[in-house]
Amino acid sequence: MEEHFFQCPYCWEEISMLLDSSVHSQTYIEDCEICCNPIQIKPVFNNNKLASLTIENIEQ
């Protein structure tokens, strides 16, 4: 597990999340720890290094 920082697409505050680098491609839905809105997080790892990270808001 590795800690990664990104901005919430709702409140723009910087938040962090532990991501599992042992899984190549994943999708998480987590609530922002600041504003509590749901965020879709899509990390892609290559050789256990973060290759891309997509952060999107969830249409409500």
C-alpha positions, 0 to 999 in steps of 0.5 A: 500500500502506498499513500497518494495525494490528490485534489477532491473534484468537489471541494478542491482540498488535497486529500490522501488515499492508500492505494494497493500497487500490487493490483494493476488496474482498480476502481475505488469509490470513496467519500472525500474526508473533507466534504463527504462527496463520493469520488471515483478513483482509478489508479493504474500501476505499471511495475508497482509504480503509479502510471496514471491516476484518474479522479472523477466526481460521481454524478448525483 
